């Protein structure tokens, strides 16, 4: 029987996707972000729930347009926090869940 991957193994597999998502968000590039979102992605923002990569990408990029700087990702297994500054002490973040080669869930925090 195959064993479940460790958190470290999940982090290693997810990291390239997490880095691509971070680069797309930092560059406000909805098209690039869409390329790392799976067809079954669900995104939760203060404005509501979005599904599908196109709507989800535009919702996430739009919610982060006021980001002034981004921190390196923090990961735990297939989950990552992409934290950013909004200026004047305000902060925000996005929690991602990555499965295989794409983001299946994201939520603004």
ABEGO torsion letter per residue (X at the ends): XBBBBBAAAAAAAAAAAAAAAAAAAAAGBAAAAAAABBAABBBBBAAEBBBEAAAAAAAAAAAAAABABBBBBBBBEABBBBBBBAEGGBBBBBBBBBBEABBABBBBX
